[in-house]
Amino acid sequence: MHIFSVRTLTQAVKDVLEGEFPFVWVRGQVSNLSRPPSGHVYFSLKDDDATLSVVWFKGAQPKGAADGGERVNPVTGEVESGEPFQLSDGQEVLVAGRMNVYPPRGAYQLVAELVQGQGMGELAVAFEAMKAKLAGKGYFDPDRKMTPPRNPRRVAVVTAPQGAALQDFLRIAGERGYGATIRVYPSLVQGESASAQISAALDRADRDGWAEVIVLIRGGGSLEDLWAFNTEPVAEAIFRSRLPVVCGVGHEVDTTIADLVADQRAATPSHAAQLLWTERGVLRQQTDEIFLALTRGMDRLLDARERSLQLQVQGLNWHSPARRIERWGFELERLQDRLRQAARTQMESRATTLARLEDRMHRSFGPAALLSLRSDLDRADAALEQAGARFVRIRLEVLRGLEGRLAALDPAAPLARGYALVRGSAGFVRSREDVRAGDEIRVQVADGEFSAEVLP
């Protein structure tokens, strides 16, 4: 469980309240009005259900005629003349300011910046109604908005030609950018006819098609003074413009319907010029950076081109006729050297081979070789003679054996010993089964042959 101190809890509430309500409009009835010698004004705003404490510090109050007849609106910053608004109990007012917590009493209060009569509250209600209507039509849709060009050369300005807003815009424009042509489309910026003139000037600037961007500007003022920029005709003219529209109306705290419909909102007329054009110092710095980048790029390009040129010169030199002839001469000399070297190597190889062959021939056919061959021939002749005699003797022995066997196999030899050869019609008779009774047979004996008949 965390336990707060009174101060810590009060400070936390103060931070949350002031963060959530940095600037609010509150409508109610004045009560408990008091004006102490300090000049500050204290009062309460109440309605049927609630009461809100309000403090209006002296520095935020408008100056009266006794102080010079002019006063500065603390919200718009505009110089106003005439008597300031007189506050009294029971009066219906509209108060603009910021929420605050007063720690000594632990109470929240509204610190007033502007107090206006009830009539101004009705304009605020009308403003919210118009805002809701146009939002429903998609006039504030970010997707339809165009991006204004940066540092434009042709700018159309819709404003009052005699207004301070135009002078501030032109002064800032003259100090920034590259220089531009500005064409003013004059229009009232306050009063009953201002709305029609502003929308007509916007349409004319868009229809001319000369400019790159349209700027709608006006100085600050009360809600009534700026009301022309909260009208539907002006919103429609901005919405249908084919050129991007930058709106710089009033001061930073002022927000009009025109601001919400425009492609880009500027807090003030001077701010509109700042949005369109870059400071000259920044442009000079950018120019220097671009120059340095271009210089470095040119140096790199020249270095690359020089290297490329050197390679191309080398390539041309390499492919020139003179260089080709020179290379061919070198190649020819190289080939001649190789040929001479190859010839020397070949001759040396052939000489070595010839020497080996001569040595082999000398060893094979020299006197010593011939003597060795003669001796080998004599030995071979003696061996051949011995082998021939042995061969003849062996062949004679084989022949005698064959003669004996042939003689033994001679069919006529048994005939001399009394045998006979008998042949029938089917060949030699070897068995009695080979003949039949009455067959004629031939009988061969040693000294001839004769015929015979087989008897039963």
C-alpha positions in Angstrom: 0.0 0.0 0.0 1.4 3.4 -1.0 0.7 6.4 1.3 0.8 9.8 -0.3 1.7 13.0 1.4 -0.8 15.8 0.9 1.6 17.8 -1.2 2.5 14.8 -3.4 -1.1 13.9 -4.0 -2.1 17.5 -4.7 0.9 17.9 -7.1 -0.1 14.7 -8.9 -3.7 16.0 -9.3 -2.3 19.3 -10.5 -0.1 17.7 -13.2 -3.0 15.5 -14.5 -5.5 18.3 -14.5 -3.3 20.9 -16.2 -2.0 18.3 -18.7 -5.5 17.3 -19.7 -7.0 20.8 -19.9 -4.2 23.1 -21.2 -6.8 25.6 -22.7 -10.6 25.5 -22.4 -13.7 27.6 -23.1 -16.3 27.6 -20.3 -19.7 29.3 -20.3 -21.5 30.3 -17.1 -23.0 33.0 -14.9 -20.7 35.3 -12.9 -21.1 35.2 -9.1 -19.0 36.2 -6.0 -17.2 38.8 -8.0 -14.4 40.6 -6.1 -11.7 43.1 -7.1 -8.9 43.4 -4.4 -6.3 46.2 -4.6 -3.9 43.9 -6.4 -5.9 44.4 -9.5 -6.6 40.7 -9.9 -10.3 39.7 -10.4 -11.8 36.7 -8.6 -15.2 35.2 -9.3 -17.1 32.0 -9.8 -18.8 30.6 -12.9 -22.0 28.7 -12.1 -24.9 27.0 -13.8 -27.8 25.0 -12.4 -25.6 22.1 -11.3 -22.0 23.2 -10.6 -19.7 26.1 -9.6 -16.1 26.8 -10.9 -13.7 29.2 -9.2 -12.0 31.6 -11.7 -9.0 34.0 -11.2 -8.4 36.7 -13.8 -4.9 38.1 -13.2 -4.2 41.7 -13.8 -1.6 41.0 -16.5 -4.2 39.1 -18.6 -6.9 41.8 -18.4 -7.3 44.3 -21.3 -6.2 47.9 -20.8 -8.9 50.6 -20.7 -9.1 54.1 -22.2 -7.5 55.5 -19.0 -4.4 53.6 -19.9 -4.1 55.1 -23.4 -7.3 54.1 -25.1 -5.8 50.9 -26.6 -5.5 47.3 -25.3 -3.9 44.1 -26.4 -6.1 41.0 -26.7 -4.2 38.4 -24.6 -5.3 35.5 -26.8 -5.0 37.0 -30.3 -2.3 39.6 -29.6 -4.3 42.1 -31.6 -4.4 45.7 -30.6 -8.0 46.7 -29.7 -9.4 50.1 -29.0 -12.4 51.3 -26.9 -13.4 50.5 -23.4 -12.8 46.9 -22.2 -15.5 44.4 -21.4 -17.1 45.3 -18.0 -17.7 42.3 -15.7 -20.5 42.1 -13.2 -22.3 39.6 -11.0 -25.1 37.7 -12.7 -23.7 38.3 -16.2 -23.6 35.4 -18.7 -20.0 35.2 -20.0 -17.7 32.9 -22.0 -14.3 32.5 -20.3 -11.2 31.0 -22.0 -8.2 29.9 -20.0 -6.3 27.0 -18.5 -7.2 24.8 -15.6 -5.0 25.1 -12.5 -4.8 23.6 -9.0 -4.1 26.0 -6.1 -2.1 23.8 -3.6 -2.6 25.9 -0.4 -6.4 25.3 -0.5 -6.2 22.1 -2.5 -8.8 23.5 -4.9 -8.9 23.6 -8.7 -9.7 26.8 -10.5 -9.8 28.3 -14.0 -7.0 30.9 -14.8 -8.8 33.2 -17.2 -7.0 34.5 -20.3 -10.1 36.0 -22.0 -13.5 36.9 -20.8 -16.3 37.7 -23.3 -20.0 38.3 -23.3 -22.6 35.6 -24.0 -22.9 36.7 -27.6 -19.4 35.4 -28.3 -20.5 32.1 -26.8 -23.1 31.7 -29.5 -20.4 32.1 -32.2 -18.4 29.3 -30.5 -21.4 27.1 -30.6 -21.9 28.0 -34.3 -18.2 27.2 -34.9 -18.6 23.7 -33.4 -21.7 23.1 -35.5 -20.0 24.1 -38.7 -17.0 22.0 -37.8 -19.1 18.9 -37.2 -21.0 19.5 -40.5 -17.9 19.8 -42.7 -16.2 16.9 -40.9 -19.1 14.8 -41.9 -18.6 15.8 -45.6 -14.9 14.8 -45.4 -13.5 18.3 -45.7 -10.9 17.7 -43.0 -9.8 14.2 -44.4 -6.0 14.1 -44.5 -6.0 11.8 -47.5 -7.5 14.5 -49.8 -5.0 17.1 -48.8 -2.1 18.1 -51.1 1.5 18.8 -50.1 2.4 22.4 -50.8 5.6 22.8 -52.9 8.8 23.8 -51.1 10.4 27.1 -52.2 7.7 28.0 -54.8 8.5 30.6 -57.4 4.8 31.8 -58.0 2.5 32.4 -55.0 -1.0 33.7 -54.9 -1.9 35.5 -51.7 -5.5 36.1 -50.7 -5.7 38.8 -48.0 -6.4 42.5 -47.4 -3.8 44.5 -49.3 -3.4 47.1 -46.5 -3.3 44.6 -43.7 -0.2 44.1 -41.5 -0.5 40.3 -42.2 0.5 40.9 -45.8 3.5 43.1 -44.8 4.7 40.4 -42.3 4.3 37.8 -45.0 6.2 39.8 -47.6 9.0 40.6 -45.2 9.6 37.0 -44.3 9.3 35.9 -48.0 11.9 38.5 -48.9 14.4 37.0 -46.4 13.9 33.4 -47.5 13.9 31.1 -50.5 15.4 31.6 -53.9 13.2 34.6 -54.7 9.5 34.4 -55.8 6.8 36.3 -57.6 3.9 37.0 -55.3 0.5 38.0 -56.7 -2.1 39.5 -54.3 -5.7 38.7 -54.8 -7.4 41.4 -52.7 -10.3 40.7 -50.4 -11.9 41.9 -47.2 -11.0 39.7 -44.3 -13.6 41.0 -41.8 -17.2 42.0 -42.0 -20.4 40.7 -43.6 -19.1 40.7 -47.2 -15.7 39.2 -46.3 -16.8 35.6 -46.7 -18.0 36.1 -50.3 -15.0 38.1 -51.3 -12.6 35.5 -49.8 -14.2 32.6 -51.6 -14.3 34.6 -54.9 -10.6 35.5 -54.6 -9.7 31.8 -53.9 -11.7 30.7 -56.9 -10.1 33.3 -59.1 -6.5 32.4 -58.0 -7.3 28.7 -58.6 -8.9 29.4 -62.0 -6.0 31.5 -63.2 -3.7 28.5 -62.7 -0.7 30.9 -62.5 0.5 30.1 -59.0 2.0 27.0 -57.5 0.3 27.5 -54.2 -2.4 29.7 -52.7 -1.9 31.4 -49.3 -4.8 32.7 -47.3 -3.7 35.0 -44.4 -5.1 37.4 -41.9 -3.9 38.9 -38.6 -5.3 38.0 -35.3 -8.6 39.1 -33.8 -11.6 38.1 -31.8 -13.9 35.2 -32.7 -16.2 37.8 -34.3 -13.4 39.4 -36.3 -12.3 36.0 -37.7 -15.8 34.7 -38.4 -15.5 35.1 -42.2 -12.9 32.2 -42.1 -15.4 30.0 -40.3 -18.1 30.2 -43.0 -19.1 27.5 -45.4 -18.5 29.4 -48.7 -14.8 29.9 -47.7 -14.5 26.2 -46.7 -16.0 25.1 -50.0 -13.7 27.3 -52.0 -10.6 25.9 -50.2 -12.0 22.3 -50.6 -12.5 22.6 -54.4 -9.2 24.3 -55.1 -7.0 22.4 -57.5 -4.0 24.2 -56.1 -2.7 23.5 -52.5 -3.9 26.0 -50.0 -1.8 27.2 -47.0 -3.9 29.0 -44.4 -2.3 31.4 -41.8 -5.1 33.1 -40.0 -4.8 34.9 -36.6 -2.3 33.8 -34.0 -1.2 30.4 -32.8 -4.1 30.0 -30.5 -6.6 30.8 -33.2 -8.1 27.8 -35.2 -10.6 28.5 -37.9 -12.6 26.3 -40.2 -10.3 27.5 -43.0 -7.3 26.2 -41.1 -8.9 22.8 -40.8 -9.9 22.5 -44.5 -6.6 23.9 -45.9 -3.9 21.6 -47.1 -1.5 23.0 -44.5 -2.2 25.2 -41.5 0.2 28.0 -40.4 0.1 29.4 -36.9 0.5 33.0 -38.2 1.0 34.8 -41.6 4.7 35.0 -40.9 4.7 31.3 -40.1 3.0 30.6 -43.5 6.0 32.2 -45.2 8.3 30.2 -43.1 6.6 27.0 -44.1 6.8 27.9 -47.8 10.4 29.1 -48.1 13.7 27.9 -46.5 16.0 30.3 -44.7 18.6 31.8 -46.9 21.4 30.7 -44.5 20.2 27.1 -44.7 20.0 27.4 -48.5 23.5 28.8 -48.6 24.7 25.9 -46.4 22.8 23.4 -48.6 24.4 25.1 -51.7 27.9 24.7 -50.1 27.2 21.1 -49.3 25.9 20.4 -52.8 29.0 22.3 -54.3 31.3 20.2 -52.1 29.5 17.0 -53.1 29.6 18.0 -56.8 33.3 18.8 -56.4 34.1 15.5 -54.8 31.9 13.7 -57.4 33.6 15.5 -60.2 37.1 14.6 -58.8 36.0 11.0 -58.6 34.6 11.1 -62.1 37.7 12.7 -63.5 39.9 10.1 -61.8 37.7 7.3 -63.1 37.8 8.9 -66.6 41.6 9.3 -66.4 42.0 5.6 -65.4 39.7 4.6 -68.2 41.6 6.8 -70.7 44.9 5.3 -69.6 43.5 1.8 -70.1 42.2 2.8 -73.5 45.6 4.3 -74.5 47.2 1.1 -73.4 44.7 -0.9 -75.4 45.2 1.2 -78.5 49.0 0.9 -78.1 48.6 -2.8 -77.7 46.5 -3.1 -80.8 48.4 -0.6 -83.0 50.0 -2.0 -86.2 53.5 -1.0 -85.1 53.0 -2.7 -81.7 51.6 -5.8 -83.5 54.5 -5.9 -85.9 56.9 -5.5 -82.9 55.1 -8.3 -81.0 55.2 -10.5 -84.1 59.0 -9.8 -84.4 59.4 -10.8 -80.7 57.3 -13.9 -81.3 59.4 -14.7 -84.5 62.6 -14.3 -82.6 61.2 -16.5 -79.8 60.2 -19.2 -82.3 63.5 -19.0 -84.0 65.3 -19.5 -80.7 63.0 -22.4 -79.9 63.7 -23.9 -83.4 67.4 -23.5 -83.0 67.3 -25.0 -79.6 65.1 -27.8 -80.8 67.5 -28.5 -83.8 70.5 -28.5 -81.4 68.6 -30.9 -79.0 67.6 -33.1 -82.0 71.1 -33.2 -83.4 72.6 -34.0 -80.0 70.0 -36.7 -79.5 70.7 -38.2 -82.9 74.4 -38.1 -82.3 74.0 -39.8 -79.0 71.8 -42.5 -80.6 74.3 -42.9 -83.5 77.1 -43.3 -81.0 75.2 -46.0 -79.1 74.4 -47.8 -82.4 78.0 -47.6 -83.5 79.1 -49.0 -80.2 76.5 -51.8 -80.5 77.6 -52.5 -84.1 81.2 -52.6 -83.1 80.4 -55.0 -80.3 78.2 -57.0 -82.6 80.3 -57.1 -85.8 83.8 -56.3 -84.8 86.8 -58.8 -85.0 86.2 -60.1 -81.5 82.5 -60.5 -82.4 83.4 -62.4 -85.6 85.8 -64.7 -83.7 83.1 -65.4 -81.2 80.6 -66.0 -84.0 83.1 -68.3 -85.8 83.6 -70.3 -82.6 79.9 -70.4 -82.1 79.5 -71.5 -85.8 82.0 -74.3 -85.4 80.3 -75.5 -82.2 76.9 -75.3 -84.0 78.3 -77.3 -87.0 79.7 -80.0 -84.8 76.5 -80.2 -82.8 74.5 -80.2 -86.1 76.6 -83.0 -87.5 76.2 -85.1 -84.3 72.5 -84.3 -84.2 72.2 -85.3 -87.9 73.9 -88.6 -87.4 71.8 -89.4 -84.4 68.7 -88.4 -86.3 69.5 -90.7 -89.2 70.4 -93.6 -86.9 67.1 -93.1 -85.0 65.1 -92.9 -88.2 66.8 -96.0 -89.6 65.9 -97.9 -86.5 62.3 -96.7 -86.8 62.2 -97.6 -90.4 63.4 -101.2 -89.7 60.7 -101.5 -87.1 58.1 -100.3 -89.5 59.3 -102.7 -92.2 59.0 -105.6 -89.8 55.5 -104.5 -88.8 54.6 -104.0 -92.4 55.8 -107.4 -93.3 53.9 -108.9 -90.5 50.8 -107.1 -91.7 51.2 -108.1 -95.4 48.0 -110.2 -96.3 50.0 -112.1 -98.9 52.5 -113.5 -96.5 50.1 -116.0 -94.9 49.2 -117.3 -98.4 52.8 -118.5 -98.8 52.3 -120.5 -95.8 49.2 -122.2 -97.2 46.5 -119.9 -96.2 43.8 -118.5 -98.6 41.6 -115.5 -98.8 37.9 -116.2 -99.5 35.6 -113.5 -100.9 32.0 -113.7 -101.4 29.5 -111.4 -102.9 29.6 -109.3 -99.8 33.3 -109.2 -99.3 35.8 -111.4 -97.4 34.3 -114.4 -95.7 35.1 -114.4 -92.1 32.3 -116.7 -90.9 30.3 -119.6 -92.4 27.3 -117.3 -91.8 28.7 -115.1 -94.5 27.8 -117.6 -97.3 24.9 -119.9 -98.2 24.7 -123.1 -100.2 25.0 -122.4 -103.9 26.9 -119.1 -103.5 29.9 -118.6 -105.7 33.0 -117.6 -103.9 36.5 -116.6 -105.0 39.6 -118.2 -103.4 43.0 -116.5 -103.5 46.1 -118.6 -102.8 49.8 -117.7 -103.0 50.1 -118.3 -106.7 46.7 -117.1 -107.9 43.0 -117.5 -107.4 40.0 -119.6 -108.5 36.3 -119.8 -108.2 34.3 -122.3 -106.1 30.7 -123.1 -105.2 29.5 -123.5 -101.7 27.9 -127.0 -101.2 25.3 -127.7 -98.6 
